Amino acid sequence: MWNQRHGRLRPVGCGMEELRRRRREREAALRKARREQQLVSKRLLRDDAPEEADGVCVALILGEDEIQQFLRLAQRGTEEKEKERALATLRRGLQHPETQQTFIRLEGSMRTLVGLLTSNQALLQLEAARCLHELSHSEQPAVAEACLPATSYLLTYVSGHSSDLIELCLYTLGNLIVESEAVRRQLLPQGIVPALAACIQSPHLTVLEALGYALSQLLQAKEAPEKFIPSVLGSTLPQQMLRLLQPGPKLNPGVAVEFAWCLHYIICSQVNNALLITHGALSTLGLLLLDLAGAIQRSEDAGLELLVCPVLRCLSNLLTEAAVEAVGGQMQLRDERVVAALFILLQFLLQKQPSLLPEGLWLLNNLTANSPSFCTSLLSLNLIEPLLQLLPGSNVVSVLVLTVLCNVAEKGPAYCQHLWPGPLLPSLLDTLAFSDTEVVGQSLELLQLLFLYRPEAVQAFLQQSGLQALERHEEEAQLQDRVHVLQQTALRG
């Protein structure tokens, strides 16, 4: 039922506050889902070396006797080259799960390998680190646990002088961190966060990329919000991460991808996002978004979606923070430029990576939810029609497109005037024919807002058989109330 008040039609029992509440509940569920989507993985840093090295034939699977022989040669060989060859052969054998299991069962093998890692011969030390790296990549949790005695030494060498060894230690630690809670528990009091914070000053890009990987693995741990993230936020890491995400000629895509994901995991923890905002996270990410859109326009899009995804997620989640308004965060994003850049990215994702379209639309939703200025930008740049062109995509994409349009319509009659008349009506009639009840429900919500602010839309809707489209969905229990309200409005119109 509808009442006339102050010259405007208002719904009874399903008012604006109710519409807002429903939409916020859906948004909260989506935010939770995005926070819980993580990228736990392992990395393998391995040269594309042939299966033969220096004329030595490598056995695919090594037995106990062979492992002991190679360890003994690595310890007591008469020549340094002989020691290195022995460890290289062992390392290639450790690429196989069966050899890994044999190695960790063999008494004293890990102690010997750690001893070689701490030797004063750089090449031997590097080869021992490679052996540990192969073990860290194992899918067997017991193998990671067996590497526990080596972790404190790996952490020590992160502060060393050899960039090759530092890189190797960081990737190995990252692999072990994600596999074993015991490893994480041991590394915390040993000062892993200060060690990583010191390492971020390295001038070597390979080291920085490895650091980003190790840090992202640490930040994804289930205990990270309580045990690791507060320490990270209390260090210089957040400012340094944002520095590495600054657009410009010094921006390295590989490094930026790793630290963008790190930032994403910190933001998802919701430990202290206000601190990140005061450090300028919104403006840095906004500028990076503009830079990514510019790269697409220049056809420099190789692998760009790897960076686009975490940047979109970071911005989307930060915009839900109350602290955004307190520091004028919306203004830091430069309304029209960000909206234009976002649509360039949406077109890019539509062609290259359609599965990431919801990420861009989720950001657009968060930009327009509470900001009339972003809604104005959407209209002034004539972006409603390009937005409607995304509707035939997946059901998730359709719901997000309709939610953004609801955000615009919710702002009042002046905004609805730009939506109707136009291409919106035929698009809405098409969505009402969808089988997905969430898409239909969101379409009905948009119609309800349009009828509220543009009563003349009712007649146009009736003329194009919209009422029959609504009636097709009456049997859906969750849609009955809104269908009834819209039918009553149409009949009164």
QUIDA-V184682 format. One record per residue. N is the residue number from 0. SS is DSSP state (2 for helix, 1 for strand, 0 for the rest). PSI is psi as a letter, one per 30 degrees, with the letter a starting at -180 (none if undefined). D_CENTER is the distance of its C-alpha to the mean C-alpha in Angstrom with 1 decimal. Layout:
# QUIDA-V184682
n:N ss:SS psi:PSI d_center:D_CENTER
n:N ss:SS psi:PSI d_center:D_CENTER
This chain:
# QUIDA-V184682
n:0 ss:0 psi:l d_center:44.0
n:1 ss:1 psi:k d_center:43.8
n:2 ss:1 psi:k d_center:45.7
n:3 ss:1 psi:k d_center:46.7
n:4 ss:1 psi:k d_center:46.1
n:5 ss:0 psi:h d_center:46.4
n:6 ss:0 psi:g d_center:46.7
n:7 ss:1 psi:k d_center:43.3
n:8 ss:1 psi:k d_center:42.4
n:9 ss:1 psi:k d_center:40.4
n:10 ss:1 psi:k d_center:39.4
n:11 ss:0 psi:k d_center:41.0
n:12 ss:0 psi:f d_center:39.0
n:13 ss:0 psi:h d_center:35.7
n:14 ss:0 psi:a d_center:35.3
n:15 ss:2 psi:e d_center:32.6
n:16 ss:2 psi:e d_center:31.5
n:17 ss:2 psi:e d_center:31.2
n:18 ss:2 psi:e d_center:29.1
n:19 ss:2 psi:e d_center:26.8
n:20 ss:2 psi:e d_center:26.6
n:21 ss:2 psi:e d_center:25.6
n:22 ss:2 psi:e d_center:22.9
n:23 ss:2 psi:e d_center:21.5
n:24 ss:2 psi:e d_center:21.6
n:25 ss:2 psi:e d_center:19.6
n:26 ss:2 psi:e d_center:17.0
n:27 ss:2 psi:e d_center:16.9
n:28 ss:2 psi:e d_center:16.5
n:29 ss:2 psi:e d_center:13.6
n:30 ss:2 psi:e d_center:11.8
n:31 ss:2 psi:e d_center:12.8
n:32 ss:2 psi:e d_center:11.5
n:33 ss:2 psi:e d_center:7.9
n:34 ss:2 psi:e d_center:8.4
n:35 ss:2 psi:f d_center:9.9
n:36 ss:0 psi:j d_center:7.6
n:37 ss:0 psi:l d_center:7.1
n:38 ss:0 psi:h d_center:7.8
n:39 ss:0 psi:k d_center:11.3
n:40 ss:0 psi:l d_center:13.5
n:41 ss:0 psi:k d_center:16.5
n:42 ss:0 psi:k d_center:17.6
n:43 ss:0 psi:j d_center:21.2
n:44 ss:0 psi:j d_center:22.9
n:45 ss:0 psi:k d_center:26.0
n:46 ss:0 psi:k d_center:28.6
n:47 ss:0 psi:i d_center:29.8
n:48 ss:0 psi:k d_center:33.2
n:49 ss:0 psi:l d_center:35.9
n:50 ss:0 psi:f d_center:37.1
n:51 ss:1 psi:k d_center:40.1
n:52 ss:1 psi:k d_center:40.3
n:53 ss:0 psi:h d_center:43.6
n:54 ss:0 psi:g d_center:45.6
n:55 ss:1 psi:k d_center:44.3
n:56 ss:1 psi:k d_center:43.5
n:57 ss:0 psi:k d_center:40.4
n:58 ss:0 psi:k d_center:40.8
n:59 ss:0 psi:e d_center:37.9
n:60 ss:0 psi:k d_center:38.4
n:61 ss:0 psi:k d_center:40.1
n:62 ss:0 psi:l d_center:42.4
n:63 ss:2 psi:e d_center:43.3
n:64 ss:2 psi:e d_center:46.2
n:65 ss:2 psi:e d_center:44.3
n:66 ss:2 psi:e d_center:41.5
n:67 ss:2 psi:e d_center:44.2
n:68 ss:2 psi:e d_center:46.0
n:69 ss:2 psi:e d_center:43.0
n:70 ss:2 psi:e d_center:42.2
n:71 ss:2 psi:e d_center:45.9
n:72 ss:2 psi:e d_center:46.1
n:73 ss:2 psi:e d_center:43.1
n:74 ss:2 psi:e d_center:44.8
n:75 ss:2 psi:g d_center:48.4
n:76 ss:0 psi:l d_center:48.5
n:77 ss:0 psi:f d_center:51.2
n:78 ss:0 psi:k d_center:49.1
n:79 ss:2 psi:e d_center:45.6
n:80 ss:2 psi:e d_center:44.9
n:81 ss:2 psi:e d_center:46.0
n:82 ss:2 psi:e d_center:43.6
n:83 ss:2 psi:e d_center:40.6
n:84 ss:2 psi:e d_center:41.6
n:85 ss:2 psi:e d_center:41.8
n:86 ss:2 psi:e d_center:38.4
n:87 ss:2 psi:e d_center:36.9
n:88 ss:2 psi:e d_center:38.6
n:89 ss:2 psi:e d_center:37.3
n:90 ss:2 psi:e d_center:33.7
n:91 ss:2 psi:e d_center:34.0
n:92 ss:2 psi:e d_center:35.4
n:93 ss:0 psi:f d_center:32.5
n:94 ss:0 psi:f d_center:30.3
n:95 ss:0 psi:k d_center:31.9
n:96 ss:2 psi:e d_center:31.1
n:97 ss:2 psi:e d_center:34.8
n:98 ss:2 psi:e d_center:35.5
n:99 ss:2 psi:e d_center:32.7
n:100 ss:2 psi:e d_center:34.3
n:101 ss:2 psi:e d_center:37.7
n:102 ss:2 psi:e d_center:36.6
n:103 ss:2 psi:f d_center:35.3
n:104 ss:2 psi:f d_center:38.4
n:105 ss:0 psi:k d_center:40.7
n:106 ss:0 psi:k d_center:42.1
n:107 ss:0 psi:f d_center:41.6
n:108 ss:2 psi:e d_center:39.2
n:109 ss:2 psi:e d_center:36.2
n:110 ss:2 psi:e d_center:38.6
n:111 ss:2 psi:e d_center:40.1
n:112 ss:2 psi:e d_center:36.7
n:113 ss:2 psi:e d_center:35.7
n:114 ss:2 psi:e d_center:39.2
n:115 ss:2 psi:e d_center:38.5
n:116 ss:2 psi:e d_center:35.2
n:117 ss:0 psi:g d_center:37.1
n:118 ss:0 psi:l d_center:40.0
n:119 ss:0 psi:g d_center:41.1
n:120 ss:0 psi:j d_center:40.8
n:121 ss:2 psi:e d_center:37.6
n:122 ss:2 psi:e d_center:37.5
n:123 ss:2 psi:e d_center:38.2
n:124 ss:2 psi:e d_center:35.6
n:125 ss:2 psi:e d_center:33.0
n:126 ss:2 psi:e d_center:34.1
n:127 ss:2 psi:e d_center:33.9
n:128 ss:2 psi:e d_center:30.3
n:129 ss:2 psi:e d_center:29.6
n:130 ss:2 psi:e d_center:31.2
n:131 ss:2 psi:e d_center:29.0
n:132 ss:2 psi:e d_center:25.9
n:133 ss:2 psi:e d_center:27.2
n:134 ss:2 psi:e d_center:27.8
n:135 ss:2 psi:f d_center:24.3
n:136 ss:0 psi:f d_center:22.8
n:137 ss:0 psi:k d_center:25.0
n:138 ss:0 psi:f d_center:23.7
n:139 ss:0 psi:j d_center:26.5
n:140 ss:2 psi:e d_center:25.8
n:141 ss:2 psi:e d_center:29.4
n:142 ss:2 psi:e d_center:28.8
n:143 ss:2 psi:e d_center:26.1
n:144 ss:2 psi:e d_center:28.5
n:145 ss:2 psi:f d_center:31.3
n:146 ss:0 psi:f d_center:29.4
n:147 ss:2 psi:e d_center:29.5
n:148 ss:2 psi:f d_center:32.6
n:149 ss:2 psi:f d_center:30.9
n:150 ss:2 psi:e d_center:27.8
n:151 ss:2 psi:e d_center:29.8
n:152 ss:2 psi:e d_center:31.2
n:153 ss:2 psi:e d_center:27.9
n:154 ss:2 psi:e d_center:26.7
n:155 ss:2 psi:e d_center:30.0
n:156 ss:2 psi:f d_center:29.6
n:157 ss:0 psi:f d_center:26.2
n:158 ss:0 psi:g d_center:28.6
n:159 ss:0 psi:a d_center:31.0
n:160 ss:0 psi:f d_center:32.1
n:161 ss:0 psi:j d_center:31.3
n:162 ss:2 psi:e d_center:27.9
n:163 ss:2 psi:e d_center:28.1
n:164 ss:2 psi:e d_center:28.6
n:165 ss:2 psi:e d_center:26.0
n:166 ss:2 psi:e d_center:23.3
n:167 ss:2 psi:e d_center:24.6
n:168 ss:2 psi:e d_center:24.7
n:169 ss:2 psi:e d_center:21.1
n:170 ss:2 psi:e d_center:19.8
n:171 ss:2 psi:e d_center:22.4
n:172 ss:2 psi:e d_center:21.4
n:173 ss:2 psi:e d_center:17.7
n:174 ss:2 psi:e d_center:19.0
n:175 ss:2 psi:e d_center:21.4
n:176 ss:2 psi:e d_center:19.2
n:177 ss:2 psi:f d_center:17.0
n:178 ss:2 psi:e d_center:20.2
n:179 ss:0 psi:k d_center:22.6
n:180 ss:2 psi:e d_center:22.8
n:181 ss:2 psi:e d_center:26.1
n:182 ss:2 psi:e d_center:24.7
n:183 ss:2 psi:e d_center:22.3
n:184 ss:2 psi:e d_center:25.3
n:185 ss:2 psi:e d_center:27.5
n:186 ss:2 psi:f d_center:25.2
n:187 ss:2 psi:e d_center:24.7
n:188 ss:2 psi:f d_center:28.4
n:189 ss:0 psi:f d_center:28.7
n:190 ss:0 psi:h d_center:26.6
n:191 ss:2 psi:e d_center:23.3
n:192 ss:2 psi:e d_center:21.6
n:193 ss:2 psi:e d_center:24.5
n:194 ss:2 psi:e d_center:24.7
n:195 ss:2 psi:e d_center:21.1
n:196 ss:2 psi:e d_center:21.8
n:197 ss:2 psi:e d_center:24.9
n:198 ss:2 psi:f d_center:23.3
n:199 ss:0 psi:f d_center:21.0
n:200 ss:0 psi:f d_center:24.2
n:201 ss:0 psi:k d_center:24.8
n:202 ss:0 psi:f d_center:25.8
n:203 ss:0 psi:k d_center:24.7
n:204 ss:2 psi:e d_center:21.5
n:205 ss:2 psi:e d_center:21.4
n:206 ss:2 psi:e d_center:21.6
n:207 ss:2 psi:e d_center:18.8
n:208 ss:2 psi:e d_center:16.4
n:209 ss:2 psi:e d_center:17.7
n:210 ss:2 psi:e d_center:17.3
n:211 ss:2 psi:e d_center:13.6
n:212 ss:2 psi:e d_center:13.3
n:213 ss:2 psi:e d_center:15.7
n:214 ss:2 psi:e d_center:14.3
n:215 ss:2 psi:e d_center:10.8
n:216 ss:2 psi:e d_center:12.9
n:217 ss:2 psi:e d_center:15.0
n:218 ss:2 psi:f d_center:12.5
n:219 ss:0 psi:f d_center:11.4
n:220 ss:0 psi:k d_center:15.1
n:221 ss:0 psi:f d_center:16.5
n:222 ss:0 psi:g d_center:18.8
n:223 ss:2 psi:e d_center:16.5
n:224 ss:2 psi:f d_center:16.7
n:225 ss:2 psi:e d_center:20.5
n:226 ss:2 psi:e d_center:21.2
n:227 ss:0 psi:e d_center:18.8
n:228 ss:2 psi:e d_center:16.7
n:229 ss:2 psi:e d_center:20.0
n:230 ss:2 psi:e d_center:21.4
n:231 ss:2 psi:e d_center:18.4
n:232 ss:2 psi:f d_center:18.8
n:233 ss:0 psi:f d_center:22.5
n:234 ss:0 psi:a d_center:22.3
n:235 ss:0 psi:g d_center:22.0
n:236 ss:2 psi:e d_center:18.5
n:237 ss:2 psi:e d_center:16.7
n:238 ss:2 psi:e d_center:19.2
n:239 ss:2 psi:e d_center:19.0
n:240 ss:2 psi:e d_center:15.2
n:241 ss:2 psi:e d_center:15.7
n:242 ss:2 psi:e d_center:18.8
n:243 ss:2 psi:f d_center:17.0
n:244 ss:0 psi:g d_center:14.7
n:245 ss:0 psi:k d_center:17.9
n:246 ss:0 psi:l d_center:18.7
n:247 ss:0 psi:a d_center:21.9
n:248 ss:0 psi:f d_center:23.8
n:249 ss:0 psi:f d_center:22.6
n:250 ss:0 psi:k d_center:18.9
n:251 ss:0 psi:k d_center:18.0
n:252 ss:2 psi:e d_center:15.2
n:253 ss:2 psi:e d_center:14.7
n:254 ss:2 psi:e d_center:14.7
n:255 ss:2 psi:e d_center:12.5
n:256 ss:2 psi:e d_center:9.6
n:257 ss:2 psi:e d_center:10.1
n:258 ss:2 psi:f d_center:10.6
n:259 ss:2 psi:e d_center:7.8
n:260 ss:2 psi:e d_center:5.5
n:261 ss:2 psi:e d_center:8.7
n:262 ss:2 psi:e d_center:8.8
n:263 ss:2 psi:e d_center:5.7
n:264 ss:2 psi:e d_center:7.6
n:265 ss:2 psi:e d_center:10.7
n:266 ss:2 psi:e d_center:10.2
n:267 ss:2 psi:f d_center:9.4
n:268 ss:2 psi:f d_center:12.6
n:269 ss:0 psi:h d_center:14.6
n:270 ss:0 psi:e d_center:17.1
n:271 ss:0 psi:i d_center:18.0
n:272 ss:2 psi:f d_center:15.9
n:273 ss:2 psi:e d_center:19.2
n:274 ss:2 psi:e d_center:19.6
n:275 ss:2 psi:e d_center:16.5
n:276 ss:2 psi:e d_center:17.9
n:277 ss:2 psi:f d_center:21.3
n:278 ss:0 psi:f d_center:20.1
n:279 ss:0 psi:g d_center:19.1
n:280 ss:2 psi:e d_center:15.3
n:281 ss:2 psi:e d_center:15.7
n:282 ss:2 psi:e d_center:18.2
n:283 ss:2 psi:e d_center:16.5
n:284 ss:2 psi:e d_center:13.3
n:285 ss:2 psi:e d_center:15.7
n:286 ss:2 psi:e d_center:17.8
n:287 ss:2 psi:e d_center:15.1
n:288 ss:2 psi:e d_center:14.3
n:289 ss:2 psi:e d_center:18.1
n:290 ss:2 psi:e d_center:18.3
n:291 ss:2 psi:e d_center:15.9
n:292 ss:2 psi:e d_center:18.1
n:293 ss:2 psi:e d_center:21.1
n:294 ss:2 psi:e d_center:20.1
n:295 ss:2 psi:e d_center:19.9
n:296 ss:2 psi:f d_center:23.3
n:297 ss:0 psi:g d_center:24.7
n:298 ss:0 psi:h d_center:23.5
n:299 ss:0 psi:i d_center:21.5
n:300 ss:0 psi:g d_center:18.6
n:301 ss:0 psi:j d_center:18.5
n:302 ss:0 psi:g d_center:15.1
n:303 ss:0 psi:e d_center:13.7
n:304 ss:2 psi:f d_center:11.1
n:305 ss:2 psi:e d_center:9.3
n:306 ss:2 psi:e d_center:8.9
n:307 ss:2 psi:e d_center:9.0
n:308 ss:2 psi:e d_center:5.7
n:309 ss:2 psi:e d_center:3.8
n:310 ss:2 psi:e d_center:7.4
n:311 ss:2 psi:e d_center:7.8
n:312 ss:2 psi:e d_center:5.5
n:313 ss:2 psi:e d_center:7.2
n:314 ss:2 psi:e d_center:10.4
n:315 ss:2 psi:e d_center:10.4
n:316 ss:2 psi:e d_center:10.3
n:317 ss:2 psi:e d_center:12.7
n:318 ss:0 psi:f d_center:15.0
n:319 ss:0 psi:f d_center:15.7
n:320 ss:0 psi:k d_center:17.3
n:321 ss:0 psi:f d_center:21.1
n:322 ss:2 psi:f d_center:21.2
n:323 ss:2 psi:e d_center:20.0
n:324 ss:2 psi:e d_center:23.4
n:325 ss:2 psi:e d_center:25.2
n:326 ss:0 psi:g d_center:24.3
n:327 ss:0 psi:h d_center:24.4
n:328 ss:2 psi:e d_center:20.7
n:329 ss:2 psi:e d_center:21.1
n:330 ss:2 psi:f d_center:23.7
n:331 ss:2 psi:f d_center:21.6
n:332 ss:0 psi:f d_center:19.6
n:333 ss:0 psi:i d_center:22.9
n:334 ss:2 psi:d d_center:23.0
n:335 ss:2 psi:e d_center:24.4
n:336 ss:2 psi:e d_center:22.7
n:337 ss:2 psi:e d_center:19.1
n:338 ss:2 psi:e d_center:20.1
n:339 ss:2 psi:e d_center:21.8
n:340 ss:2 psi:e d_center:18.9
n:341 ss:2 psi:e d_center:16.5
n:342 ss:2 psi:e d_center:19.1
n:343 ss:2 psi:e d_center:19.4
n:344 ss:2 psi:e d_center:15.8
n:345 ss:2 psi:e d_center:16.4
n:346 ss:2 psi:e d_center:19.4
n:347 ss:2 psi:e d_center:17.8
n:348 ss:2 psi:e d_center:15.1
n:349 ss:2 psi:e d_center:18.1
n:350 ss:2 psi:e d_center:19.9
n:351 ss:2 psi:e d_center:17.5
n:352 ss:0 psi:i d_center:14.5
n:353 ss:2 psi:f d_center:15.6
n:354 ss:2 psi:f d_center:13.1
n:355 ss:2 psi:f d_center:10.5
n:356 ss:2 psi:e d_center:13.2
n:357 ss:2 psi:e d_center:12.3
n:358 ss:2 psi:e d_center:9.2
n:359 ss:2 psi:e d_center:11.9
n:360 ss:2 psi:e d_center:14.4
n:361 ss:2 psi:e d_center:12.6
n:362 ss:2 psi:e d_center:12.6
n:363 ss:2 psi:e d_center:16.2
n:364 ss:2 psi:e d_center:17.1
n:365 ss:2 psi:e d_center:16.1
n:366 ss:2 psi:e d_center:17.9
n:367 ss:2 psi:f d_center:21.0
n:368 ss:2 psi:e d_center:21.2
n:369 ss:0 psi:g d_center:23.3
n:370 ss:0 psi:j d_center:24.1
n:371 ss:2 psi:e d_center:27.2
n:372 ss:2 psi:e d_center:26.7
n:373 ss:2 psi:e d_center:23.5
n:374 ss:2 psi:e d_center:25.4
n:375 ss:2 psi:e d_center:28.3
n:376 ss:2 psi:e d_center:26.2
n:377 ss:2 psi:e d_center:25.1
n:378 ss:2 psi:e d_center:28.8
n:379 ss:2 psi:f d_center:30.3
n:380 ss:0 psi:g d_center:28.3
n:381 ss:0 psi:h d_center:29.4
n:382 ss:0 psi:g d_center:25.9
n:383 ss:2 psi:e d_center:26.9
n:384 ss:2 psi:e d_center:28.3
n:385 ss:2 psi:e d_center:25.2
n:386 ss:2 psi:e d_center:23.2
n:387 ss:2 psi:f d_center:25.7
n:388 ss:0 psi:f d_center:25.5
n:389 ss:0 psi:f d_center:22.1
n:390 ss:0 psi:e d_center:23.8
n:391 ss:0 psi:g d_center:25.0
n:392 ss:0 psi:b d_center:21.6
n:393 ss:0 psi:l d_center:20.2
n:394 ss:2 psi:e d_center:21.1
n:395 ss:2 psi:e d_center:17.6
n:396 ss:2 psi:e d_center:17.8
n:397 ss:2 psi:e d_center:21.4
n:398 ss:2 psi:e d_center:20.7
n:399 ss:2 psi:e d_center:18.2
n:400 ss:2 psi:e d_center:20.6
n:401 ss:2 psi:e d_center:23.4
n:402 ss:2 psi:e d_center:21.7
n:403 ss:2 psi:e d_center:21.3
n:404 ss:2 psi:e d_center:24.9
n:405 ss:2 psi:e d_center:25.9
n:406 ss:2 psi:e d_center:24.4
n:407 ss:2 psi:e d_center:26.7
n:408 ss:2 psi:e d_center:29.6
n:409 ss:0 psi:f d_center:29.4
n:410 ss:0 psi:f d_center:30.3
n:411 ss:0 psi:a d_center:33.8
n:412 ss:2 psi:e d_center:36.6
n:413 ss:2 psi:e d_center:36.1
n:414 ss:2 psi:e d_center:32.5
n:415 ss:2 psi:f d_center:33.8
n:416 ss:2 psi:e d_center:36.5
n:417 ss:2 psi:f d_center:34.1
n:418 ss:2 psi:f d_center:32.6
n:419 ss:0 psi:k d_center:36.0
n:420 ss:0 psi:l d_center:37.9
n:421 ss:0 psi:a d_center:35.7
n:422 ss:0 psi:g d_center:33.7
n:423 ss:2 psi:e d_center:32.0
n:424 ss:2 psi:e d_center:34.9
n:425 ss:2 psi:e d_center:34.9
n:426 ss:2 psi:e d_center:31.2
n:427 ss:2 psi:e d_center:31.4
n:428 ss:2 psi:e d_center:34.3
n:429 ss:2 psi:e d_center:32.3
n:430 ss:2 psi:f d_center:29.5
n:431 ss:0 psi:f d_center:32.2
n:432 ss:0 psi:f d_center:33.2
n:433 ss:0 psi:l d_center:29.9
n:434 ss:0 psi:f d_center:30.1
n:435 ss:0 psi:k d_center:26.9
n:436 ss:2 psi:f d_center:28.1
n:437 ss:2 psi:e d_center:24.9
n:438 ss:2 psi:e d_center:25.2
n:439 ss:2 psi:e d_center:28.9
n:440 ss:2 psi:e d_center:28.4
n:441 ss:2 psi:e d_center:26.2
n:442 ss:2 psi:e d_center:28.7
n:443 ss:2 psi:e d_center:31.5
n:444 ss:2 psi:e d_center:29.8
n:445 ss:2 psi:e d_center:29.6
n:446 ss:2 psi:e d_center:33.2
n:447 ss:2 psi:e d_center:34.3
n:448 ss:2 psi:e d_center:32.9
n:449 ss:2 psi:e d_center:34.7
n:450 ss:2 psi:e d_center:37.9
n:451 ss:2 psi:e d_center:37.8
n:452 ss:2 psi:f d_center:37.6
n:453 ss:0 psi:i d_center:39.2
n:454 ss:0 psi:f d_center:42.1
n:455 ss:0 psi:f d_center:43.4
n:456 ss:2 psi:f d_center:40.3
n:457 ss:2 psi:e d_center:42.0
n:458 ss:2 psi:e d_center:44.8
n:459 ss:2 psi:e d_center:42.7
n:460 ss:2 psi:e d_center:40.6
n:461 ss:2 psi:e d_center:43.8
n:462 ss:2 psi:f d_center:45.2
n:463 ss:0 psi:g d_center:42.3
n:464 ss:0 psi:h d_center:42.7
n:465 ss:2 psi:e d_center:39.7
n:466 ss:2 psi:e d_center:41.7
n:467 ss:2 psi:e d_center:42.2
n:468 ss:2 psi:e d_center:38.4
n:469 ss:2 psi:e d_center:37.9
n:470 ss:2 psi:f d_center:40.6
n:471 ss:0 psi:f d_center:39.0
n:472 ss:0 psi:g d_center:36.4
n:473 ss:0 psi:f d_center:38.9
n:474 ss:0 psi:f d_center:38.8
n:475 ss:0 psi:j d_center:35.1
n:476 ss:2 psi:e d_center:35.6
n:477 ss:2 psi:f d_center:32.4
n:478 ss:2 psi:f d_center:33.4
n:479 ss:2 psi:e d_center:37.1
n:480 ss:2 psi:e d_center:37.2
n:481 ss:2 psi:e d_center:35.3
n:482 ss:2 psi:e d_center:37.4
n:483 ss:2 psi:e d_center:40.5
n:484 ss:2 psi:e d_center:39.7
n:485 ss:2 psi:e d_center:39.1
n:486 ss:2 psi:e d_center:42.2
n:487 ss:2 psi:e d_center:44.3
n:488 ss:2 psi:e d_center:43.0
n:489 ss:2 psi:e d_center:43.8
n:490 ss:2 psi:e d_center:47.3
n:491 ss:2 psi:e d_center:48.0
n:492 ss:0 psi:none d_center:46.9
